[in-house]
Amino acid sequence: MKGKFVFLITALVILLTPVLVYAIGNLAEEFQVDLYRARVIGVAEEIVIRDTVIQVLDIRISNRDMRGTETTIRNTVVDNEHAIRLRAGDRISVHMERDVYGKPIFYFMNFDRTFPLAFLFLFFAACVIALGRVKGIKALASLTITVSLIIFGLIPLLLRGYNPIVLSVLTCMISAIITFSICFGVGKKSISAIIGVSGGLLVGGIIAYFFGIFSHITGFSHGDAQMLKYLPGGYAFDFRGLLFAGIIIGALGACLDVAISISSAMTEIKSHNTLIDKKELIRSGFNIGKDIMGSMMNTLVLAYTGSSLATILIFVGFDRGFVEIINLDSIATEIVRAIAGSLGLLFAIPITVFAFVLLDKFKKTS
């Protein structure tokens, strides 16, 4: 019965995936009504003024109500590493405005990366299915649901002003429940992993919250956070809360890996030795957790270090001291991220182990 239920949920998600992709595309276009996709037909003219090149480009709009419309745009190319020089055949995105007479005027924005990103995702999905077969399909289904929870659940609620920490914890818990239920069924293994993930994320979130306040972290360390102040609509964000929510969501993947690895290994141990002593089972679970712990902590720390690499290079290049560097808001933020996430991962180990043993004991008594 459980297997049929999981199969039906998986099949439903797979069937709804194209609908989800279409809905995301429509949602993006709803919020960006002035953004269009286009293709460069040809370069009509290039005007060179010292180190600047002004390109006059013929383009054809390729989507929405202006599909097939041909027009001309200008692209200014300055002699630096950020310059974008367009050629015939390039797929681009353009911004549309209307002049005082209502005539549309288009401006070059950036390359249209929709096709290569979609191809990359399809290649990723094909590799997952080829390697995992049914389990790969289940993994993609759970990933689709997690992304849907964030896009259609978490983000709209954050925009409405709900508490970001509570929302992120609930989103991660729901994601863990759905992921483990689809991929591993409803049983002792998945339930103990869900408890472990939830406990680890709660611990990590609490530590991040209190030490973030204690360290006077503002939540404005990244430019994207600062840009939120200028969103139209008068949104009031809890920037520090958004930071902690990001820490919780960032640690979710590692906690999922740790919890399910421990519960799966303990399930195998129990199946091969049904008479194993409770203390021996706990010891085995902790040994498995210790083996996983080191690599997963490195994963988190390196991920957060990588995001601040450019900032670190700037200050080291200007010969700033170690104390000055770690007192930077952006660096202190990443340190709290890495340590809080690692502590959440660390606490997920004993919580998962004890949850598995208690569920095993409950199953025996019932």
Secondary structure by P-SEA (a helix, b strand, c coil): caaaaaaaaaaaaaaaaaaaaaaaaaaaaaacccbbbbbbcccccccccccbbbbbbbbbbcccccccccbbbbbbbcccccbbbbcccccbbbbbbbccccbbbbbbccccaaaaaaaaaaaaaaaaaaacaaaaaaaaaaaaaaaaaaaccaaaaaaacccaaaaaaaaaaaaaaaaaaaaccccaaaaaaaaaaaaaaaaaaaaaaaaaaaaccccccccccccccccccccccaaaaaaaaaaaaaaaaaaaaaaaaaaaaaaaaaaacccccaaaaaaaaaaaaaaaaaaaaaaaaaaaaaaaaaaaaaaaaacccaaaaaacaaaaaaaaaaaaaaaaaaaaaaaaaaaaaaaaaaaaac
